[in-house]
Amino acid sequence: MDSLGRVDDANRVTPHLTIANISFVREHSTAQFDHVVTVCQTDVSEYVEAEYHYFNIADGPHNAYGGDSSYELFEEAADRLSDLLADDETVLVHCHMGQSRSIGVAAASLCGLDDYTFQEALSTIEASHPQVHLGDTIREHARRYVGESS
């Protein structure tokens, strides 16, 4: 990890939260994290050296790869991440590209912990993880989670 907290496609957003893509989990050790949270269709538990949490979240309702695009599953993932961060656990959260689902869940969780607005949480994430490209469904779920309208 370099001095800015980056390892290839992973970026430390806070001392306890790192966001990555699926390649990072497959190609690097996750032993430095207490937990790994997957928010995409691919279960990568075989690569994880930490406590593992899997949420089969799709980017939207018409995703060719399957998964669940419901608000309820998004909420479950955001609640889990919020609980872990509130307990000062170190967490790596990832999706396939590290651009939408992981960002949305992380931003929603940060809002509850640090009293950010949704845009402030996104800006905080983007400062260290510039690969932010939220899909419409994920953006709507995150805004709903934090009680903001679109």
C-alpha positions, 0 to 999 in steps of 0.5 A: 500500500502506498502512502496515499492508501492505494493498492492497485484498484483499492483505495482507503477512504477512511482509516476503517473503509477501503473500496476496491474492485473484484480483481483486487480481492482475487489478486491481493491478500485481504488479511489486513482487513477484519471484514470483506463485503462483496456487493456484486453477483460473484461470491469470492469467499475462496479468496478472502482471508477475513470475515466474509459478507456476501450480498448478491446485488445487481446494478439495476432490474435488467442486469444480464448477470442476475442478482437482486436489485431490490432496495431491501438487499441494498439496505441490508448491505448498507446496514451491515457495513454501517454496523461494522464501521461503527464497531471500528472494524476495518472493512474492504467493500467491493463490487465488480468494477469498484464504481457503483454498488460498492460506492453506493453502499459505502456512501449510504453507510458513511451518511449514517456514521458521520452525518454527511449528506449523500453528496458529501459522502460521495465527495469524501469517497471520490477524494481517494477513490475517483472511480465513481460512476453510480448507476441510477438504481444504486443512486436511488437506493442510496438516497432513499437509505439516507432519507434524501429525495433524488 
